[in-house]
Amino acid sequence: MAWVIAIAAALLLAGVWIEHRRARRLAESIAAVRRHAAEIERFRAITQSLLAGQELTGTLQAVATAAGDLVVADSGYITLCDPDTGALTVAAATGSTGAWVGKQIPRDGSVAGWVTSHGQPALIHDLSQDTRGFREANVQTGLKREVVVPLRSHGEIIGAIGANRTADMPTFGHHDVALLERLGDMAVLAIENAQALDHSRRARAGLAAKNAELEEALRTKSEFLRNMSHELRTPLNSIIGFSELLQSGSAGELNEGQREFLTPAIRNSRHLLQLINDLLDLAKVDAGRMELQLAPANMRALIEGVLEDSRGLLAGHQLQLAHEITTGPVTVVCDDVRIRQVLFNFVSNAVKFTPDGGEITVRATRTAAPLPVPAQRASDTARLKTRPAVWIAVSDTGPGIRPEDMPRLFQEFSQVDSSTSRKSGGTGLGLVLCRRFVELHGWTIGAESVPGHGSTFWMLLPEDGPLRLGDAYARAGEGGS
């Protein structure tokens, strides 16, 4: 009977032991879950600070504090390498190493220095027995154990993150290394974000400085041109006026030789005056001081007026000047003075470059075209709106323009054929002003040419005039495309 009691007692003790073991395992599992939950919560808090754009010092300090807490250490720290000298500086620290923030530590006499030099984690159970330890700090703080992992950014080691324990605390393990590596990735992300922000700020500051320089240069140019207007244009008008007076014979008859000298003087003076006027107009557009006087304009009358004014250009040329205008009223809201200037420039260029026996034709046709609508913001995608428009073109039978020269047509002081331009006259500003005037209206200008078969310069003018931002969105539903 005694042996039965013994067996029962043994079974009871075994059951108690098994239950105790289960309880211990359950407690360990619960503790592990809690530690894991604490780790997740800590990582979440650091992630939030990164997303919130917290300044770098505060984020690194939060990571260093988390390093000490999550690996259950006396202290945690982050060191960063100076990109120029390679020196290691404590960027953030907590616990016993907190007093070292902002100080440099030797690369050859510290675990962090060894880690950044070799690019490998370090697990040290007894700093007093390891030659890599930072002895000055260890003596002051009484630290015994250390774990350190490198920080990498784009493949380059930029520092290290570590934690320390005192002699009465257990040694570090590989789980602690994994935790520090995850925290290190967050520290690197914070550093990279800060560097990107700093680069962005410097770029914006540089851009602002360049804009200020450009504005000053534009102001200086405008001031110079205003002075030139007074200092050059006024006496030049006097020269032209007196020269024409002499040419008319009002101051006495001139002989043939004197007339031959006087004619090119007047012609060149007018050319110089036109150059000055073009420069002044260009400066006004660039400075934003060119104001359009918008009103409904009869395009038929405007074209016929330009053709009449162009008759004088045909003197000495055997050219045919014709026009084809669509039937019915052709009205466009515009600054008719500027559009007249554009059309006259087209015609005068055609006269210059078309050889005798050639033909120049001005065409005007009503149509409908998709035209750009002003954007509300710079980042908005360009929108098009189909609107009634008038297409005006000037075609000639001149030598045409080579395809490689086409992109230079509307560039300042650019002439696609310097020899012909010099023979025919030209400043390289006329087409630039044409483009600026048309674009100032929010319209479209262009050119087409086939070498040996002439050229066509055109502009597309919406009948209802420039579409301002408010009008554009008030009428956004009207035939948009």
C-alpha positions in Angstrom: 0.0 0.0 0.0 2.9 2.3 0.7 4.2 2.1 -2.8 0.8 3.2 -4.2 0.9 6.3 -1.9 4.5 7.0 -3.1 3.4 6.7 -6.8 0.5 9.1 -6.2 2.7 11.6 -4.4 5.2 11.4 -7.3 2.5 12.0 -9.8 1.2 14.9 -7.8 4.6 16.5 -7.5 5.1 16.0 -11.3 1.8 17.7 -12.0 2.7 20.6 -9.8 6.1 20.9 -11.5 4.5 20.8 -14.9 2.0 23.4 -13.9 4.8 25.5 -12.4 6.7 25.2 -15.6 3.7 26.1 -17.7 3.0 29.1 -15.5 6.7 30.2 -15.8 6.6 29.8 -19.6 3.3 31.7 -19.8 4.8 34.5 -17.6 7.9 34.6 -19.9 5.6 34.7 -23.0 3.6 37.5 -21.5 6.7 39.4 -20.6 8.1 38.9 -24.1 4.8 40.1 -25.6 4.9 43.2 -23.3 8.5 43.9 -24.3 7.6 43.5 -27.9 4.6 45.8 -27.5 6.9 48.3 -25.8 9.4 48.1 -28.6 6.6 48.6 -31.2 5.3 51.6 -29.3 8.7 53.1 -29.0 9.3 52.7 -32.8 5.9 54.2 -33.5 6.7 57.3 -31.4 10.1 57.7 -33.2 8.4 57.2 -36.6 5.8 59.9 -35.7 8.6 62.4 -34.8 10.2 61.6 -38.2 7.0 62.2 -40.1 6.3 65.3 -38.1 9.6 66.8 -39.2 11.0 67.3 -35.7 14.4 68.9 -35.7 17.3 66.5 -35.9 18.7 67.0 -32.4 15.4 66.1 -30.7 14.9 63.0 -32.9 18.5 61.7 -32.3 18.0 62.2 -28.6 14.8 60.2 -28.7 16.5 57.4 -30.6 19.4 57.4 -28.1 16.9 57.3 -25.2 15.0 54.4 -26.9 18.3 52.6 -27.3 19.0 52.7 -23.6 15.5 51.7 -22.7 14.7 49.0 -25.1 17.9 47.0 -24.5 17.5 47.7 -20.7 20.8 49.5 -20.4 22.3 52.1 -18.2 22.8 54.5 -21.2 22.4 54.8 -24.9 24.2 57.1 -27.3 24.7 58.1 -31.0 28.0 59.2 -32.5 28.5 60.8 -35.9 31.6 61.1 -38.1 32.7 64.5 -39.3 32.6 64.2 -43.1 35.8 66.4 -43.5 38.0 65.3 -40.6 36.5 61.9 -39.7 36.4 62.8 -36.0 33.7 61.1 -33.9 31.3 63.4 -31.9 28.6 62.3 -29.5 25.4 63.7 -31.1 23.0 62.3 -28.5 23.3 60.4 -25.3 21.3 59.4 -22.1 22.1 58.0 -18.7 25.8 57.9 -17.6 27.0 59.0 -21.1 24.7 62.0 -21.2 27.5 64.4 -20.1 29.4 63.5 -23.3 27.0 65.1 -25.7 28.8 67.5 -28.1 32.3 66.1 -27.2 34.6 64.2 -29.4 35.8 60.7 -28.7 38.9 59.0 -30.1 38.5 56.7 -33.1 41.5 54.6 -32.1 40.5 54.2 -28.4 36.8 53.6 -28.4 34.4 50.9 -29.3 32.4 53.3 -31.5 35.6 54.2 -33.3 36.4 50.6 -34.0 32.8 49.9 -35.2 32.9 52.9 -37.6 36.3 51.9 -38.9 35.5 48.2 -39.4 31.8 48.5 -40.3 30.9 45.6 -37.9 28.8 45.4 -34.7 30.7 44.9 -31.4 29.5 43.0 -28.4 31.7 43.5 -25.3 31.0 41.7 -22.0 33.9 43.3 -20.0 35.2 46.7 -21.1 38.1 46.4 -18.6 39.5 43.4 -20.6 38.9 44.9 -24.1 41.5 47.3 -25.6 38.9 49.0 -27.8 37.0 50.6 -24.8 37.0 54.3 -24.2 38.8 54.1 -20.8 38.3 57.7 -19.8 34.5 57.4 -20.1 34.5 53.9 -18.5 36.4 55.1 -15.4 34.1 58.1 -15.0 30.9 56.2 -15.5 31.7 52.8 -14.1 30.3 51.1 -17.2 31.2 47.4 -17.8 29.4 46.2 -20.9 28.8 47.7 -24.3 27.0 46.9 -27.6 27.6 49.1 -30.7 26.4 48.9 -34.3 27.4 51.1 -37.3 25.1 53.7 -39.0 25.1 53.5 -42.8 23.8 56.0 -45.3 23.9 55.2 -49.0 26.5 52.5 -48.3 28.8 54.9 -46.3 29.4 54.6 -42.5 28.4 57.9 -40.9 28.5 57.0 -37.2 27.4 54.4 -34.6 24.6 53.8 -32.1 25.4 51.9 -28.9 24.3 51.2 -25.3 26.2 50.4 -22.0 25.5 48.4 -18.9 27.1 48.4 -15.5 28.8 45.4 -13.9 25.6 44.3 -12.1 23.6 44.1 -15.3 23.6 41.0 -17.6 25.6 40.9 -20.8 24.2 42.0 -24.2 23.0 39.5 -26.8 22.2 39.3 -30.5 18.6 40.5 -29.9 20.1 43.7 -28.6 22.2 44.1 -31.7 19.0 43.6 -33.9 17.2 46.3 -31.8 20.0 48.8 -32.2 20.2 48.1 -35.9 16.5 49.0 -36.3 17.0 52.1 -34.2 20.1 53.0 -36.2 18.0 52.8 -39.4 15.7 55.4 -37.9 18.5 57.6 -36.9 20.0 57.5 -40.4 16.6 58.3 -41.9 16.3 61.4 -39.6 19.8 62.5 -40.6 19.1 62.0 -44.3 15.8 64.0 -44.0 17.7 66.8 -42.2 20.3 66.9 -44.9 17.7 67.0 -47.6 15.9 69.8 -45.8 19.1 71.7 -45.3 20.0 71.3 -49.0 16.5 72.5 -49.9 16.8 75.5 -47.7 20.2 76.4 -49.2 18.8 75.9 -52.7 15.9 78.2 -52.0 18.2 80.8 -50.4 20.5 80.6 -53.5 17.5 80.9 -55.8 16.2 83.9 -53.9 19.6 85.5 -54.1 19.8 84.9 -57.8 16.3 86.3 -58.3 17.3 89.4 -56.4 20.4 89.7 -58.6 18.2 89.3 -61.7 15.7 91.9 -60.5 18.6 94.3 -59.8 20.1 93.6 -63.3 16.6 94.2 -64.9 16.2 97.4 -62.9 19.6 98.6 -64.0 18.9 97.7 -67.6 15.6 99.5 -67.5 17.2 102.6 -66.0 19.9 102.5 -68.6 17.4 102.3 -71.4 15.3 105.1 -70.0 18.4 107.3 -70.0 19.3 106.1 -73.5 15.8 107.2 -74.6 16.5 110.7 -73.5 20.2 110.9 -74.3 20.0 109.2 -77.8 16.5 109.4 -79.1 15.9 113.1 -78.7 19.1 114.3 -80.5 18.6 111.5 -83.1 15.1 112.8 -83.9 16.7 116.3 -84.4 19.3 114.8 -86.7 16.6 113.1 -88.8 14.5 116.2 -88.9 17.2 118.5 -90.0 18.5 116.0 -92.5 15.0 115.7 -94.1 14.8 119.5 -94.1 18.1 119.6 -96.1 16.9 116.9 -98.4 13.7 118.7 -99.2 15.6 121.7 -100.4 14.0 124.1 -97.8 17.5 125.2 -96.7 18.8 125.5 -100.2 19.2 123.3 -103.3 21.5 120.3 -103.0 23.6 118.9 -105.8 23.4 115.2 -106.7 26.5 114.3 -104.7 25.2 115.9 -101.6 21.9 114.1 -102.0 23.8 110.8 -102.3 25.6 111.4 -99.0 22.4 112.6 -97.2 20.1 109.7 -98.2 22.1 106.9 -96.4 22.6 109.2 -93.4 18.8 109.5 -93.0 18.3 105.8 -93.7 20.9 104.8 -91.1 19.5 107.3 -88.6 16.0 105.9 -88.9 17.4 102.4 -88.5 19.2 103.4 -85.3 16.1 105.1 -84.0 14.1 101.9 -84.7 16.7 99.8 -82.8 16.4 102.2 -79.8 12.6 102.0 -79.9 12.7 98.2 -80.1 15.1 98.0 -77.1 12.8 100.3 -75.1 9.7 98.2 -75.9 11.6 95.0 -75.0 12.7 96.4 -71.7 9.1 97.4 -70.9 7.9 93.9 -71.6 10.7 92.3 -69.6 10.0 94.7 -66.6 6.3 94.0 -66.7 5.5 97.6 -67.5 3.9 97.1 -70.9 0.2 97.5 -70.4 -2.2 96.4 -73.2 -5.0 98.7 -74.3 -7.6 96.1 -75.0 -10.6 96.9 -77.2 -12.5 95.3 -80.1 -10.5 95.8 -83.3 -11.6 95.4 -86.9 -8.9 93.1 -88.3 -10.0 93.8 -91.9 -9.3 97.5 -91.5 -6.1 96.8 -89.5 -4.7 94.5 -92.2 -5.6 96.9 -95.0 -4.0 99.8 -93.0 -0.8 97.8 -92.6 -0.7 97.0 -96.3 -1.2 100.6 -97.2 1.6 101.6 -94.9 3.8 98.9 -96.4 3.5 100.4 -99.9 6.5 102.6 -99.2 8.6 99.5 -98.4 8.1 98.3 -102.0 10.0 101.2 -103.5 12.9 99.8 -105.5 11.4 96.3 -105.4 9.4 94.5 -108.0 7.1 92.6 -105.7 3.4 91.8 -105.6 1.6 92.5 -102.4 -1.8 90.8 -102.0 -4.3 89.9 -99.2 -7.0 87.3 -98.7 -9.4 88.0 -95.9 -12.4 85.8 -94.9 -15.8 87.2 -95.7 -17.9 88.8 -93.0 -16.8 90.8 -89.9 -13.5 89.9 -88.4 -13.3 91.4 -84.9 -10.7 90.6 -82.2 -10.3 92.1 -78.7 -6.7 93.2 -78.6 -4.3 96.1 -78.3 -4.5 97.0 -82.0 -1.3 99.2 -81.9 0.8 96.2 -80.8 -0.9 93.8 -83.3 -0.4 96.3 -86.1 3.3 96.4 -85.1 3.5 92.6 -85.3 1.8 92.4 -88.7 4.0 95.3 -90.1 7.1 93.5 -88.9 6.0 90.3 -90.7 5.4 92.2 -93.9 8.6 94.2 -93.7 10.6 91.1 -93.2 8.9 89.5 -96.2 9.8 92.5 -98.3 13.4 92.4 -97.2 14.0 88.7 -98.0 11.9 88.2 -101.1 13.7 88.7 -104.4 12.3 90.8 -107.2 9.5 89.1 -109.0 8.3 87.5 -105.8 4.9 87.6 -104.1 3.8 88.4 -100.6 0.3 87.5 -99.4 -1.4 88.4 -96.1 -4.2 86.0 -95.1 -6.8 86.2 -92.4 -9.2 83.3 -91.7 -11.8 82.8 -88.9 -11.4 79.4 -87.2 -11.7 77.6 -83.9 -8.7 76.4 -82.0 -7.7 74.8 -78.7 -5.8 77.5 -76.8 -4.2 77.5 -73.3 -6.2 78.5 -70.3 -4.3 80.3 -67.4 -3.4 78.0 -64.5 -4.5 78.6 -61.0 -1.2 77.3 -59.6 2.3 76.8 -61.0 1.9 73.1 -60.5 -1.3 72.8 -62.4 -1.4 70.8 -65.7 -1.9 73.1 -68.7 -5.5 73.1 -69.9 -6.8 73.9 -73.4 -10.1 75.5 -74.3 -11.6 75.6 -77.8 -12.4 79.2 -78.8 -13.3 81.1 -81.9 -10.1 82.6 -83.3 -8.6 84.5 -86.2 -5.5 83.1 -88.0 -3.4 85.8 -89.6 -0.4 84.8 -91.7 2.1 86.5 -94.0 3.6 84.3 -96.7 6.4 85.1 -99.2 8.2 83.4 -102.0 11.7 84.1 -100.7 14.6 81.7 -100.2 13.0 80.1 -97.1 14.7 79.1 -93.8 16.7 76.0 -93.1 15.2 73.6 -90.5 18.2 74.0 -88.2 17.7 77.8 -88.2 14.0 77.7 -87.3 14.6 77.5 -83.4 16.6 80.8 -83.6 13.9 82.8 -85.3 12.4 84.3 -82.1 15.7 84.7 -80.1 17.1 88.1 -79.2 19.7 89.5 -81.6 19.6 86.3 -83.6 19.7 86.4 -87.4 19.2 83.1 -89.3 21.2 84.4 -92.3 23.7 87.0 -91.2 24.9 87.9 -94.7 21.4 88.5 -96.1 20.3 90.2 -92.8 23.2 92.6 -93.0 22.5 93.3 -96.7 18.8 93.8 -96.0 19.1 95.4 -92.6 17.8 94.1 -89.3 18.5 94.2 -85.6 17.5 90.7 -84.6 14.9 92.2 -82.3 11.8 92.5 -84.5 10.6 88.9 -84.2 11.5 88.8 -80.5 9.1 91.8 -79.9 6.5 90.1 -82.1 6.6 87.0 -79.9 6.5 89.1 -76.7 3.6 91.1 -77.8 1.6 88.1 -78.9 2.4 86.1 -75.8 1.5 89.2 -73.7 -2.0 88.7 -75.1 -1.8 85.0 -74.1 -1.9 84.0 -77.8 0.2 81.9 -80.1 2.8 82.8 -82.7 4.9 80.7 -85.1 6.6 80.2 -88.4 6.8 77.6 -91.2 9.3 77.4 -94.0 10.5 75.1 -96.8 14.0 76.1 -98.1 13.7 77.4 -101.7 9.9 77.8 -101.4 9.4 80.7 -99.1 8.2 81.2 -95.5 5.0 81.9 -93.6 4.8 83.7 -90.3 1.5 83.5 -88.4 -0.3 84.4 -85.2 -3.5 82.9 -83.8 -5.8 85.5 -82.1 -8.9 84.5 -80.0 -11.8 86.7 -81.0 -12.7 87.3 -77.3 -9.2 88.5 -76.5 -6.8 87.4 -73.7 -8.5 84.9 -71.3 -7.7 86.1 -67.8 -7.7 83.7 -64.8 -11.1 84.7 -63.5 -12.8 84.5 -66.9 -11.1 81.3 -67.7 -12.6 79.4 -64.7 -16.0 81.3 -64.9 -16.3 80.0 -68.4 -14.5 76.6 -67.9 -17.6 74.6 -69.0 -18.0 76.4 -72.3 -16.7 74.0 -75.0 -13.6 73.0 -73.0 -11.3 70.3 -74.4 
